[in-house]
Amino acid sequence: MKESYFVDEKGFYGEFGGAYVPEILYATVRNLQETYKPIVESAEFKQ
């Protein structure tokens, strides 16, 4: 079994994935991920 401590493109790491986020904050963090990614990948933001 190869261990990896690097986060993948979905923000998870390790054999089983997972994110160290308290359950009560998970929906908020997920919303932030979904909102943030398109912004930082946009051409307008990169300029």
HUGI-V321782 format. One record per backbone hydrogen bond with DSSP energy under -1.0 kcal/mol. NH is the residue of the N-H (numbers start at 1). CO is the residue of the C=O. Records with the same first field share a line. If there is no record, write none. Layout:
NH = CO ; CO
//
This chain:
8 = 12
11 = 8
17 = 14
21 = 19
25 = 22
29 = 25
30 = 26
31 = 27
32 = 28
33 = 29
34 = 30
35 = 31
36 = 32
37 = 33
40 = 36
41 = 37
42 = 39
46 = 42
47 = 43
//
